Amino acid sequence: MRSLTRRVLLDTRYTLVGFPTTIIGFALMLVGFVAGLGTAVLWIGVPLLAGTLLIARGFADAERGWLSDVLRRPPVRPRYKPVPPGAGRFRRIVNPMTSGQSWLDLLHGVLNLPFAIIAFVLTVVFWAIPLAGLTWPIYGFFTSRIPGNQELPELLGFDIGYGGNALFYVGLGLVFLLIMPFAIRGAALVRAGLGRALLTGVAELQERIEDLAEGRAAAVSAEANALRKLERDIHDGPQQRLVSLAMELSRAQRQMNKDPDAAEATIKSAITATRETLDELRALSRGIAPPILSDRGLAPALAALAGRCTIPVDLDVQTVERYQAAVENAIYFVCAETLTNVAKHSRATVCTVQLVRLGDVLMLTIGDDGVGGAHVAKGHGLAGLADRLRAVDGELTVQSPVGGPTVIVAEVPCG
């Protein structure tokens, strides 16, 4: 009830206070635009137009502040073109005219008037009728005794007396009181819809473009880091083993005729080295695209990761659905890297891994009782995980105070 009352009051403030503001803004912008356009050939109109656009920007900023209350979302302000460094006086004067959003602010100031009038009238009506109807028994006792005064029921042909009039007006007031929240809300949303389209639509589009650009840059960065890590791991591991294996086989070839027993021992050593190299290559391939993930899904793949971890892992997978390959790969990679970091650096005795779907979000939660101190600053391993998640519009949250415990949450859209 309290939230409904607050919503009605906020919408009422928006429609009532915004009405005179809209009229003032409309008058200033219309006069400024017409005067500036009419005198533009004399160059006097150029600063008039620029000033009118600045006035429109001020009214638009006020409207954006009200929109955040009506639409229940943080205020969004688009970026206006700044004055170029070293610009002359004329360039600084006409700078507002070079921004497309400035003209949208002016357009909103002109088009907003009829919407503001409708919203204002509806708000006044749906406040006045309930107040007048519910309080009629107080003032109606006196007005009904004024000679020649006729109440609404009598004008409609119903002579029902004071008690009937009171019942009629109170009932009318209750009906309009019940409808009032919806009517005022609708009026506010109709007006706010125009403001959102003209005043914040470009800004929201800019933010989306920036998010996509950041996600693309994060994907490129994560892929580059993964390739560098893979190259380093191959160079430090299997490549060195293969060089050693080639040397061992060359020595066995030379020993074959001179010392068969030594050659046999060398070949056995080479076979062991071959198996170890294959194990390393399999481990590296699991970090790229593990077959169990593509064949059977996240639940078995995470179970395999938990089984290989050197620390006991309590695994809780509450979803067995299959998701897009990019989503599954991101979740798997985050889990694999995090478990590796836990085993190497956390000094934990137990680790928990939970995978659950909440609506259209797949949430992976990994916790340990280690020493803590993990963070996503650049230059640390978790920064690469955050970049990989941003590539799929995901988010990484780390809570790891010094002394522990550590909780890492990865959220990835999966709808």
Secondary structure, 3 states (H helix, E strand, C coil): CHHHHHHHHHHHHHHHHHHHHHHHHHHHHHHHHHHHHHCHHHCCHHHHHHHHHHHHHHHHHHHHHHHHHHHCCCCCCCCCCCCCCCCCHHHHHHHHHHCHHHHHHHHHHHHHHHHHHHHHHHHHHHHHHHHHHHCHHHHHHHHCCCCCCCCHHHHCCCCCHHHHHHHHHHHHHHHHHHHHHHHHHHHHHHHHHHHHHHHHHHHHHHHHHHHHHHHHHHHHHHHHHHHHHHHHHHHHCHHHHHHHHHHHHHHHHHHHHHCHHHHHHHHHHHHHHHHHHHHHHHHHHHHHCCHHHHHHCHHHHHHHHHHHCCCCEEEEECCCCCCCHHHHHHHHHHHHHHHHHHHHHHCCCCEEEEEEEECCEEEEEEEECCCCCCCCCCCCHHHHHHHHHHCCCCEEEEECCCCCCEEEEEEEECC
